[in-house]
Amino acid sequence: MEAAVVSVSHGALGSLLGKLGELLTAKYKLLKEAKGHIIFLKAELESMHAFMKKISDADEEPDEQDKCWAKEVRELSYDIEDSVKSELITAVKKFLLDKRYLIVIDDIWDPSAWDIIRCALPENKNGSRVITTTRNEAVARACCTNHIECVYKMKALSDLDSRSLFFKRIFDSEETCPPYLDEVSAEILKKCGGLPLAIITISSVLANQPNKLKKEQWDCVRDSLGSNFEMSPSLEGMRQILNLSYTSLPHYLKSCMLYLGIYPEDYEIDRNDLTRQWVAEGFICKARGRDAEDIAKSYFNELINRSMIQATDTDYSGEVNFCRVHDMMLDLILHKCREENFITVVDDIQDMTGHQDKIRRLSFNLDGAINNTAARSVQLSQTRTLAKYGPSWHWLPLKLFKHLRVLVFEFSGCYQSEQLLDITGICHLFQLVFLKIEARGYRLVLPGRIGDLQHLEVFHINAEIFSSKGTQSHKLPSDIVTLSRLLHLRVPWGWGVILPEGIGSMKSLRSLYGFDLGNSLDNIKALRELTNLTDLTIFKSHNYTSDERSREVLHALENLCNLKHLRFHAHNDASMDEWSSVPVSFIYLHTLVVYFLFFGVPEWIGQLHSLYDLTHFSGGVGG
């Protein structure tokens, strides 16, 4: 009983820490003057939290003093959590009080959530409006208690609009549908019940059939749909339709599709991250003469074309850079992942207790601390992917994992933290292929050497680098230049991170982000050896003379004939006179981003015939 009290207290404090983190996000910058006080309070509570965790994980029973203190902390945590919620409501209400506002709140699932949200919305009679969306009619009525007439129930598409959407997806035009498919298409559309997602999903299945004009395939699709879905378009019925689109995928896409369950709901997924993780997991069928990442991108595009995932950002050339998974599709994916033990998603660390199967892939989205005792009760040695999202800086000991190929830590929140995030344990993950730590505002401790990670292809770090003693560092592991398979290197920008000597040996590199002109001249000159680079981002720090370095960079760029994307960030007081003529290699550029002073737009810009994305930020442009 006593241990349970401590555990509950520990959990209550963890929940509170998550909410305190929210106070320091961009949405809470309304109370800028309170930021320092909240940071101090959060630091104090983190210390208390660490002590509570120690007690909770201990094998022996806590003494009476510790039990008494734990109860007090638990009650205090609940009180402060209520106070934090109240402060958030007060801050938003104060901000909106004298304003005319239009707010859209998407996808509310529970009436109690609206009861909290409405407290922050002042009725100031300024003509403000609030729009909410929900799939739950009870929620809609709760949002419009005094104005039930304002509840708008989305109507299903008409037969005409359903046909138009259906046939345009398959044939690009309604008129091109052969007459012998009219009857079966009408039966399919009836089963879709006028729901756009259902229509798009089924039409995408048919559009991707080897012979989409074959009536037998249409009959098969019709027969695969539930007979009563048009009468009751429930979540289960929608899942049935989405399941048809999944089962129709070729075998090589199914694992790639299920892997999307690693990401949290509504997460905007970076195409490059996703495809490189597929490669790391071994999902890509290698073909002679084709690069694995290029094949992975073709898989990604195929999922886009099949409407399995939704494009959210497209560049000027038409390539999709980011995507999102519809929440109903994610529901199906997670259902499949549970059935096949493909991915284990954990929102509460206690959910891991009693897990019988080996965990192949593990995704955390936690607010509070991680109970190592619960983690040690399951088999993690065979885990291939470990991904952690959310505001909590806690994670599982890396020594529990032996065969990780993908390691992702992403910390939400934009506040500064003095907490050291120690990932020195990665040096023993000998099969690691993909490493991403996205923790800007945090202090990261790297191992001194990672030369044994000879399978590593992606090294992505976005955090301030510190030593284990808590002092700021500007150095990467000394032997990172020996990683012969490393393809993508991203280091923090803005802190003058210096690469070890010998980068010229990293000839496999395809992308390098964060190369600082504060690097040694030898390393700057060595850039010319990295002839496989297609994507390069260079930064200029303050405390040095840039002329010689700029000339050497320009000379190096002349040798990078595969370069497609170049970004050059310098301060506004920098003048790049050496860029008066264009290097031959620039004629292949697709993207050019420059942050420095040009006195007039260079004439050679007009010679970049492959360029489709040009961004120029300058302190001033003269004639």
Secondary structure as the mmCIF struct_conf table of DSSP 4:
data_model
#
loop_
_struct_conf.conf_type_id
_struct_conf.id
_struct_conf.beg_label_comp_id
_struct_conf.beg_label_asym_id
_struct_conf.beg_label_seq_id
_struct_conf.end_label_comp_id
_struct_conf.end_label_asym_id
_struct_conf.end_label_seq_id
HELX_RH_AL_P HELX_RH_AL_P1 GLU A 2 LEU A 23
TURN_TY1_P TURN_TY1_P1 LEU A 24 LEU A 24
BEND BEND1 THR A 25 THR A 25
HELX_RH_3T_P HELX_RH_3T_P1 ALA A 26 ALA A 34
HELX_RH_AL_P HELX_RH_AL_P2 LYS A 35 ASP A 57
BEND BEND2 ASP A 59 GLU A 60
HELX_LH_PP_P HELX_LH_PP_P1 GLU A 61 ASP A 63
HELX_RH_AL_P HELX_RH_AL_P3 GLU A 64 LEU A 96
TURN_TY1_P TURN_TY1_P2 LEU A 97 ASP A 98
BEND BEND3 LYS A 99 LYS A 99
STRN STRN1 LEU A 102 ILE A 105
HELX_RH_AL_P HELX_RH_AL_P4 PRO A 111 ILE A 117
HELX_RH_3T_P HELX_RH_3T_P2 ARG A 118 ALA A 120
BEND BEND4 LEU A 121 LEU A 121
BEND BEND5 LYS A 125 GLY A 127
STRN STRN2 ARG A 129 THR A 132
BEND BEND6 ARG A 135 ARG A 135
HELX_RH_AL_P HELX_RH_AL_P5 GLU A 137 CYS A 143
TURN_TY1_P TURN_TY1_P3 CYS A 144 ASN A 146
HELX_RH_3T_P HELX_RH_3T_P3 ILE A 148 CYS A 150
HELX_LH_PP_P HELX_LH_PP_P2 LYS A 153 SER A 158
HELX_RH_AL_P HELX_RH_AL_P6 ASP A 159 PHE A 171
BEND BEND7 ASP A 172 SER A 173
HELX_RH_3T_P HELX_RH_3T_P4 GLU A 174 THR A 176
BEND BEND8 CYS A 177 CYS A 177
HELX_RH_3T_P HELX_RH_3T_P5 PRO A 179 LEU A 181
HELX_RH_AL_P HELX_RH_AL_P7 ASP A 182 CYS A 192
TURN_TY1_P TURN_TY1_P4 GLY A 193 GLY A 194
HELX_RH_AL_P HELX_RH_AL_P8 PRO A 196 ALA A 207
TURN_TY1_P TURN_TY1_P5 ASN A 208 ASN A 208
BEND BEND9 GLN A 209 GLN A 209
TURN_TY1_P TURN_TY1_P6 PRO A 210 LEU A 213
HELX_RH_AL_P HELX_RH_AL_P9 LYS A 215 SER A 224
BEND BEND10 LEU A 225 LEU A 225
TURN_TY1_P TURN_TY1_P7 SER A 227 MET A 231
HELX_RH_AL_P HELX_RH_AL_P10 LEU A 235 THR A 247
TURN_TY1_P TURN_TY1_P8 SER A 248 SER A 248
BEND BEND11 LEU A 249 LEU A 249
HELX_RH_AL_P HELX_RH_AL_P11 HIS A 251 LEU A 258
HELX_RH_3T_P HELX_RH_3T_P6 TYR A 259 ILE A 262
BEND BEND12 TYR A 263 TYR A 263
HELX_LH_PP_P HELX_LH_PP_P3 PRO A 264 PRO A 264
TURN_TY1_P TURN_TY1_P9 GLU A 265 ASP A 266
STRN STRN3 ILE A 269 ASP A 270
HELX_RH_AL_P HELX_RH_AL_P12 ARG A 271 GLU A 281
TURN_TY1_P TURN_TY1_P10 GLY A 282 GLY A 282
BEND BEND13 ILE A 284 ILE A 284
TURN_TY1_P TURN_TY1_P11 ARG A 288 GLY A 289
HELX_RH_AL_P HELX_RH_AL_P13 ALA A 292 ASN A 305
TURN_TY1_P TURN_TY1_P12 ARG A 306 SER A 307
BEND BEND14 MET A 308 ILE A 309
STRN STRN4 GLN A 310 THR A 314
TURN_TY1_P TURN_TY1_P13 TYR A 316 SER A 317
BEND BEND15 GLY A 318 GLY A 318
STRN STRN5 VAL A 320 ARG A 324
HELX_RH_AL_P HELX_RH_AL_P14 ASP A 327 GLU A 340
TURN_TY1_P TURN_TY1_P14 ASN A 341 ASN A 341
STRN STRN6 THR A 344 VAL A 346
BEND BEND16 ASP A 347 ASP A 348
HELX_RH_3T_P HELX_RH_3T_P7 ILE A 349 MET A 352
TURN_TY1_P TURN_TY1_P15 THR A 353 GLY A 354
BEND BEND17 ASP A 357 ASP A 357
BEND BEND18 ARG A 360 ARG A 360
STRN STRN7 ARG A 361 ASN A 365
BEND BEND19 ASP A 367 GLY A 368
HELX_RH_AL_P HELX_RH_AL_P15 ASN A 372 ARG A 376
TURN_TY1_P TURN_TY1_P16 SER A 377 SER A 377
BEND BEND20 VAL A 378 VAL A 378
TURN_TY1_P TURN_TY1_P17 SER A 381 GLN A 382
STRN STRN8 THR A 385 TYR A 389
BEND BEND21 GLY A 390 PRO A 391
HELX_RH_3T_P HELX_RH_3T_P8 LEU A 398 LEU A 400
BEND BEND22 LYS A 402 HIS A 403
BEND BEND23 ARG A 405 ARG A 405
STRN STRN9 VAL A 406 GLU A 410
BEND BEND24 TYR A 415 TYR A 415
STRN STRN10 LEU A 420 ASP A 422
HELX_RH_3T_P HELX_RH_3T_P9 THR A 424 HIS A 428
TURN_TY1_P TURN_TY1_P18 PHE A 430 GLN A 431
STRN STRN11 PHE A 434 VAL A 445
BEND BEND25 GLY A 448 GLY A 448
TURN_TY1_P TURN_TY1_P19 GLY A 451 ASP A 452
TURN_TY1_P TURN_TY1_P20 GLN A 454 HIS A 455
STRN STRN12 VAL A 458 PHE A 466
TURN_TY1_P TURN_TY1_P21 SER A 468 LYS A 469
BEND BEND26 GLY A 470 GLY A 470
STRN STRN13 GLN A 472 GLN A 472
STRN STRN14 LYS A 475 LYS A 475
TURN_TY1_P TURN_TY1_P22 SER A 478 ASP A 479
HELX_RH_3T_P HELX_RH_3T_P10 ILE A 480 THR A 482
TURN_TY1_P TURN_TY1_P23 SER A 484 ARG A 485
STRN STRN15 HIS A 488 ARG A 490
TURN_TY1_P TURN_TY1_P24 TRP A 493 GLY A 496
STRN STRN16 ILE A 498 ILE A 498
HELX_LH_PP_P HELX_LH_PP_P4 LEU A 499 PRO A 500
BEND BEND27 GLU A 501 GLU A 501
HELX_RH_3T_P HELX_RH_3T_P11 ILE A 503 SER A 505
TURN_TY1_P TURN_TY1_P25 LYS A 507 SER A 508
STRN STRN17 SER A 511 ASP A 516
TURN_TY1_P TURN_TY1_P26 LEU A 517 GLY A 518
BEND BEND28 ASN A 519 ASN A 519
HELX_RH_AL_P HELX_RH_AL_P16 LEU A 521 ALA A 526
HELX_RH_3T_P HELX_RH_3T_P12 LEU A 527 GLU A 529
TURN_TY1_P TURN_TY1_P27 THR A 531 ASN A 532
BEND BEND29 THR A 534 THR A 534
STRN STRN18 ASP A 535 PHE A 539
BEND BEND30 HIS A 542 TYR A 544
HELX_RH_AL_P HELX_RH_AL_P17 ASP A 547 LEU A 557
TURN_TY1_P TURN_TY1_P28 GLU A 558 ASN A 559
TURN_TY1_P TURN_TY1_P29 CYS A 561 ASN A 562
STRN STRN19 HIS A 565 HIS A 569
TURN_TY1_P TURN_TY1_P30 ASN A 572 ASP A 573
STRN STRN20 SER A 575 SER A 575
HELX_RH_3T_P HELX_RH_3T_P13 ASP A 577 SER A 580
BEND BEND31 SER A 581 SER A 581
HELX_RH_3T_P HELX_RH_3T_P14 VAL A 584 TYR A 588
BEND BEND32 HIS A 590 HIS A 590
STRN STRN21 THR A 591 TYR A 595
BEND BEND33 PHE A 596 PHE A 596
STRN STRN22 LEU A 597 LEU A 597
BEND BEND34 PHE A 599 GLY A 600
HELX_RH_3T_P HELX_RH_3T_P15 GLU A 603 GLN A 607
TURN_TY1_P TURN_TY1_P31 HIS A 609 SER A 610
STRN STRN23 ASP A 613 PHE A 617
BEND BEND35 GLY A 619 GLY A 619
#
